[in-house]
Amino acid sequence: MIDDSGTELEMTNAYDSYRLGRGTGDYLYLLYLLDDPVQGPSDILPVYIGETSNVASRLMDHFRKVRDALPILEWEDDGSWGSYGKYDHIATVYERADSPLYAWVVDVDEIETGPYGYPTYRQELEAKTVGLVHSSPQFNRVFANRDFVPNRVPHEMGKVGPEWVDLDNDTPNEEAKMAAGNTGRDLSGKGKADLWHNWVEHTIHKEILDSEEADPIPLFETDENLVVELTDVGSSTVLKRSDAIDTQIRQEGKRCVHRTGVKDGPHGLLYVMYQLTSDNPSPDDIIPRYIGKAEAYGKKNELSANFKEIAKDRTGTRSFARWGDGSYWHVGELSETVFGEDSKKLSWASELFEQGTHRLKDQTYLWIRAWDPQKYSGPYGYPAYLAEVEGLLIGLAYETYPHQLLNHHEVPKEAPANRKEFQFRSASE
């Protein structure tokens, strides 16, 4: 990647030629080191994994930003979030490694299956490969990805800066220790839709049938006609979450945090917004509308702003594990869209509500749990950490219910959620 033979750092001719000549498409790429002598796959040390539709431009951008981060001795912590960023990290690895920094690119359309043996698309493939690398015991300090890894990791990186990269004394992170020795289960003969329904059967469906659980829990407080009740929050009128879901969010959130930080154990919440097509549902009748997560760790401060209200037993619900009433959280954004003040949740308003009203088309539920990989297996049969399992589930749900899933990220650009022209006529209060 880098030619340091002159007075200025340049791209090697090989790297420049390698990135050029590729048109737009679906690409996965890897920046890596080689541990000589190269005797097998474990001697390829992944530094950064990404996906792009324009690989020539992306690899040029990576070179320039790594070059600008060098020499790493000039790095200074300015106190801001992300001060020790991924390019600082890659530059540190480059300076401290004996190996050059290499690049590998693949057109995803040329890959018959992803690492789990299933057809995949580039956004899902990135999430899967990042998860696998982060759960490997030997790449903890080298690997520079910030997305699809726990927020705890960039938080810890930011506290020490370049000293994070210790190539001689790498130790497994807690996700790698959890995954060690777990071979998963035999998935032969099962398609991605089978994997989705199997996961739902052992989680959401199981807890709907469990008399000791509150599920299914309506997301909103409604009357018998599914008109959502309204409440005033400051000067804004917002859709009212159900009392039951507020209780559930607080209960599950308290499993993750205490008054000043994050507890040992689950490090955040996984949630699935869904609807039912039957009063006595099977796993096939549970239709996912949105899948997401709320991590208890922040990337700068240990306690995420999304959890402060829960951690400190405050009555306010502005952020509320991402389901709060504020302008940058799910219920707040949806309320602003329904009442014509914004359009951030246009797809949600269009799909969930009758036009021009705050009446739901169908009852809408929220399954939300403190994600404990020891209790809940990932959809591929092994313990998957929170930042990993979100991407895995989105990939399976998109395969199974492409027209119902309202996630816009971690799905292809041609997904219905990204191509459909959603419309909603705003409601009056």
C-alpha positions in Angstrom: 0.0 0.0 0.0 2.7 2.5 1.1 6.0 3.4 -0.6 8.2 5.0 2.0 11.4 4.9 0.0 11.4 8.6 -0.9 11.1 11.8 1.0 7.3 11.7 0.8 5.0 8.7 1.4 3.4 7.6 -1.8 1.2 4.8 -3.0 3.1 1.8 -4.4 2.7 1.3 -8.1 1.2 -2.1 -7.4 -1.5 -0.6 -5.0 -2.3 2.2 -7.5 -2.7 -0.3 -10.3 -4.7 -2.7 -8.2 -7.3 -0.2 -7.2 -7.8 1.3 -10.7 -9.7 -0.3 -13.5 -12.7 -1.4 -11.3 -16.0 0.2 -12.0 -18.8 0.7 -9.6 -20.1 -2.5 -8.1 -20.3 -4.4 -4.8 -16.9 -4.8 -3.3 -15.5 -6.1 0.0 -11.9 -5.1 0.8 -9.3 -6.0 3.4 -6.2 -4.2 4.6 -3.9 -6.7 6.2 -0.4 -7.7 7.3 1.5 -10.9 6.6 3.2 -12.9 9.4 6.2 -14.4 7.7 6.8 -17.2 6.9 3.2 -17.4 5.5 2.2 -21.0 6.1 -1.6 -20.7 6.4 -4.7 -18.5 6.8 -3.8 -17.6 10.4 -0.7 -15.7 9.1 -2.9 -13.2 7.4 -3.6 -10.5 10.0 -6.6 -8.3 9.2 -6.2 -4.7 10.0 -9.4 -3.2 8.4 -12.4 -4.6 6.6 -14.8 -2.4 4.5 -17.4 -2.4 1.8 -17.9 0.0 -1.0 -19.5 0.6 -4.4 -16.4 2.6 -5.6 -13.3 0.7 -4.6 -10.8 2.9 -6.5 -11.9 6.0 -4.7 -12.2 4.3 -1.3 -8.7 2.9 -1.5 -7.3 6.2 -2.5 -9.1 7.9 0.4 -7.7 5.3 2.8 -4.1 5.8 1.6 -4.4 9.6 2.0 -5.8 9.5 5.5 -3.3 6.9 6.7 -0.5 9.0 5.2 -1.8 12.1 6.9 -1.9 10.2 10.2 1.8 9.5 10.0 4.1 9.7 11.8 2.0 8.5 14.7 4.4 10.2 17.2 2.8 13.5 16.2 -0.6 12.3 17.3 -2.2 14.3 20.1 -5.4 13.7 22.0 -7.6 16.7 21.5 -10.2 15.4 24.0 -12.9 14.9 21.4 -14.8 11.7 20.6 -12.9 9.6 18.2 -9.7 11.5 18.7 -7.8 8.3 18.2 -9.6 7.2 15.1 -9.3 4.3 12.8 -6.7 6.0 10.5 -4.6 6.7 13.6 -4.9 3.1 14.5 -4.0 1.8 11.0 -1.0 4.2 11.0 0.1 2.9 14.3 -0.1 -0.7 13.1 1.8 0.2 9.9 4.6 1.9 11.9 5.0 -0.9 14.4 4.6 -4.0 12.2 7.5 -5.8 10.4 5.1 -6.5 7.5 4.1 -4.0 4.7 0.4 -3.1 4.7 -1.4 -5.0 1.9 -4.8 -4.7 0.2 -7.2 -7.3 -1.1 -10.4 -6.6 -3.0 -13.2 -9.0 -4.1 -16.3 -8.4 -6.1 -19.0 -9.8 -3.9 -20.9 -11.0 -7.0 -18.0 -13.4 -7.6 -18.5 -15.0 -4.1 -21.0 -17.8 -4.2 -21.4 -17.9 -0.4 -20.3 -15.9 2.6 -18.3 -17.3 5.6 -21.4 -19.2 6.9 -22.1 -20.9 3.6 -25.0 -18.7 2.4 -25.3 -16.2 -0.5 -24.8 -12.7 0.9 -24.5 -9.0 -0.1 -21.7 -6.6 0.7 -23.2 -4.8 3.7 -24.1 -8.1 5.4 -20.7 -9.6 4.4 -18.9 -6.7 6.1 -20.8 -7.2 9.3 -20.2 -11.0 9.3 -16.5 -10.8 8.6 -15.9 -8.0 11.2 -17.7 -10.1 13.8 -15.6 -13.1 13.0 -12.4 -11.2 13.2 -13.3 -9.5 16.5 -14.2 -12.9 18.0 -10.8 -14.3 17.0 -8.2 -14.4 19.9 -5.2 -13.2 17.9 -6.3 -9.9 16.2 -7.5 -7.8 19.2 -4.9 -5.0 19.0 -4.3 -5.0 15.2 -7.9 -4.8 14.1 -9.0 -1.1 13.5 -12.7 -1.4 12.7 -15.1 0.6 14.9 -18.4 -0.5 13.4 -19.8 -3.9 14.2 -17.5 -4.2 17.3 -18.7 -3.4 20.8 -18.6 0.3 21.8 -16.5 -0.7 24.7 -13.6 -1.3 22.3 -13.2 2.2 20.8 -13.9 3.6 24.3 -10.9 1.6 25.7 -8.8 2.5 22.6 -9.5 6.2 23.2 -8.2 6.1 26.7 -4.8 4.9 25.7 -4.3 6.1 22.1 -1.4 4.5 20.1 -0.4 2.4 23.1 -3.4 0.3 22.3 -1.4 -1.3 19.6 1.0 -3.8 21.2 1.9 -6.4 18.6 4.0 -8.5 20.9 1.5 -8.9 23.7 -1.9 -9.2 22.2 -4.5 -10.7 24.4 -8.0 -12.0 23.5 -10.9 -9.7 24.2 -13.9 -10.8 26.1 -15.9 -11.7 23.0 -13.1 -14.0 21.7 -12.9 -15.7 25.1 -16.7 -16.3 25.0 -16.5 -17.7 21.5 -13.5 -19.9 22.2 -14.2 -23.6 21.6 -17.8 -23.1 20.5 -18.5 -24.8 17.2 -22.1 -23.9 16.8 -24.6 -26.3 15.4 -25.1 -28.1 12.1 -27.0 -25.8 9.7 -26.9 -28.0 6.6 -30.1 -28.0 4.6 -31.4 -24.8 6.2 -31.9 -21.6 4.2 -31.6 -18.1 5.6 -35.3 -17.9 6.1 -35.1 -21.1 8.2 -32.4 -19.6 10.3 -34.5 -16.5 10.9 -37.6 -18.4 11.9 -35.5 -20.8 14.1 -34.0 -17.8 15.9 -37.5 -16.2 16.4 -38.8 -19.6 17.7 -36.2 -19.7 20.4 -36.5 -16.0 21.4 -39.6 -13.8 20.6 -42.0 -16.7 20.0 -40.8 -18.6 23.0 -41.3 -15.6 25.2 -44.8 -14.8 23.8 -45.8 -18.3 24.9 -44.2 -18.0 28.3 -46.8 -16.9 30.9 -44.1 -15.4 33.1 -43.1 -13.0 30.3 -45.1 -9.8 29.4 -44.8 -10.4 25.6 -46.2 -9.5 23.2 -45.9 -5.9 24.5 -47.5 -3.2 22.4 -45.1 -0.4 21.6 -47.8 2.3 21.9 -50.7 3.1 24.2 -53.8 2.8 22.1 -57.6 2.7 22.3 -59.7 -0.2 21.0 -59.4 1.3 17.5 -55.6 1.4 17.6 -55.5 5.2 17.8 -52.3 6.0 19.6 -52.7 8.2 22.7 -50.7 11.4 22.7 -48.7 13.0 25.5 -46.9 16.4 26.0 -43.2 16.4 26.4 -42.0 19.9 26.9 -43.6 21.9 24.1 -44.0 18.9 21.8 -46.9 16.5 21.4 -45.6 12.9 21.0 -47.0 9.5 20.5 -47.3 7.7 23.9 -45.4 4.5 24.5 -47.3 1.9 26.4 -46.7 1.8 30.2 -45.8 -1.9 29.7 -43.0 -1.2 27.2 -41.6 1.6 29.4 -41.5 -0.8 32.3 -39.8 -3.4 30.0 -37.2 -0.9 28.8 -36.3 0.2 32.3 -36.2 -3.4 33.6 -33.9 -4.7 30.8 -31.8 -1.5 30.8 -31.1 -1.8 34.5 -29.6 -5.2 33.8 -26.9 -3.4 31.8 -26.1 -0.2 33.8 -25.7 1.2 37.3 -25.8 4.8 38.4 -22.3 5.7 37.1 -21.4 3.0 34.5 -21.9 -0.3 32.8 -22.4 -3.5 34.8 -20.6 -6.8 34.2 -22.8 -8.9 32.0 -25.1 -7.7 29.1 -23.7 -4.6 27.6 -26.8 -3.3 25.9 -30.3 -4.0 24.5 -31.4 -5.8 21.3 -34.8 -4.9 20.0 -37.2 -6.1 17.3 -40.2 -4.0 16.4 -42.7 -6.5 14.9 -46.3 -7.2 14.0 -48.4 -10.4 14.2 -50.5 -11.9 11.5 -52.3 -14.3 13.8 -53.8 -14.2 17.3 -52.1 -17.5 18.0 -48.8 -16.9 16.2 -46.3 -19.3 14.9 -42.7 -18.1 14.3 -43.8 -17.4 10.6 -46.5 -15.0 11.9 -44.0 -12.7 13.6 -43.2 -10.1 11.0 -40.1 -8.0 11.7 -40.4 -4.3 10.9 -37.2 -2.9 12.4 -34.2 -4.5 14.2 -31.7 -2.4 16.2 -29.6 -2.2 19.3 -28.7 0.2 22.1 -25.3 -0.2 23.6 -24.8 0.7 27.3 -21.2 1.8 26.6 -20.6 5.1 24.9 -17.6 5.4 22.6 -16.2 8.3 24.5 -17.8 8.1 28.0 -18.3 4.8 29.6 -22.0 5.3 30.1 -23.9 6.0 26.9 -26.2 9.0 26.8 -28.9 6.6 25.7 -28.8 5.0 29.2 -28.3 7.9 31.6 -32.0 8.3 32.4 -32.3 4.6 33.2 -29.0 4.4 35.1 -29.9 7.3 37.3 -33.6 6.4 37.8 -34.7 9.6 36.1 -38.3 10.0 35.1 -37.4 11.7 31.8 -37.4 9.6 28.6 -35.7 11.8 26.0 -33.2 9.2 24.9 -34.5 6.1 26.7 -32.3 3.4 25.2 -33.0 4.9 21.7 -36.8 4.7 22.1 -37.1 8.1 23.7 -39.2 11.2 22.9 -36.4 13.5 21.8 -35.8 14.7 18.3 -33.0 12.2 17.6 -34.6 9.1 19.0 -37.1 6.6 17.6 -40.4 7.7 19.1 -39.5 11.4 18.9 -38.6 11.2 15.3 -41.7 9.2 14.4 -43.9 11.7 16.3 -42.4 14.6 14.3 -43.0 12.7 11.1 -46.6 11.8 11.9 -47.4 15.4 12.7 -45.5 16.9 9.8 -42.6 18.5 11.6 -39.9 16.3 10.0 -39.6 13.3 7.7 -36.8 11.2 9.3 -39.2 8.3 10.0 -41.2 8.6 6.8 -41.0 4.9 6.0 -42.3 4.1 9.6 -45.1 6.6 9.4 -46.2 5.4 6.0 -46.1 1.7 6.8 -47.4 1.7 10.4 -50.1 4.4 10.4 -53.2 5.2 8.4 -52.7 8.2 6.2 -53.4 11.5 7.9 -54.0 9.9 11.3 -52.2 8.6 14.4 -54.1 5.3 14.1 -52.1 2.2 13.6 -52.9 -0.1 10.6 -52.0 -3.1 12.8 -51.0 -3.5 16.4 -47.2 -3.0 16.7 -45.1 -4.7 19.3 -41.6 -4.3 20.6 -39.4 -7.2 21.8 -36.5 -5.7 23.8 -34.0 -7.6 25.9 -30.6 -7.1 27.5 -28.6 -9.2 25.1 -26.8 -12.0 26.9 -25.0 -14.4 24.5 -24.9 -17.0 27.2 -28.7 -17.0 27.3 -29.6 -16.2 23.7 -27.7 -18.0 20.9 -27.0 -16.1 17.7 -28.8 -17.1 14.6 -25.9 -19.2 13.3 -25.8 -21.3 16.5 -22.9 -19.8 18.4 -22.7 -16.9 21.0 -22.8 -13.6 19.0 -22.1 -10.3 20.8 -24.6 -7.4 20.5 -22.9 -5.3 17.8 -22.5 -8.5 15.8 -25.9 -10.1 16.2 -27.7 -7.0 15.0 -26.1 -7.2 11.6 -26.6 -11.0 11.4 -30.3 -10.7 12.2 -30.9 -7.8 9.7 -29.4 -9.9 7.0 -31.7 -12.9 7.7 -34.8 -10.8 8.2 -34.1 -8.9 4.9 -33.9 -12.3 3.1 -37.1 -13.5 4.7 -39.3 -10.3 4.7 -37.7 -7.8 2.3 -40.8 -5.8 1.8 -41.7 -5.5 5.5 -38.3 -4.7 7.0 -37.8 -1.0 7.5 -34.1 -1.0 8.2 -32.3 1.3 5.8 -28.7 0.5 6.8 -27.0 -2.9 6.6 -29.3 -3.8 3.7 -28.6 -3.3 0.0 -29.3 0.1 -1.7 -31.8 -1.7 -3.9 -33.8 -3.0 -0.9 -37.5 -1.9 -0.9 -36.9 0.2 2.2 -34.3 2.2 0.2 -36.1 2.3 -3.1 -39.8 2.7 -2.3 -41.2 6.2 -2.5 -42.8 6.4 0.9 -45.5 9.0 1.5 -47.4 10.1 4.5 -50.0 12.8 4.9 -49.4 14.4 8.3 -51.9 14.0 11.0 -53.6 16.6 13.2 -53.4 16.3 17.0 
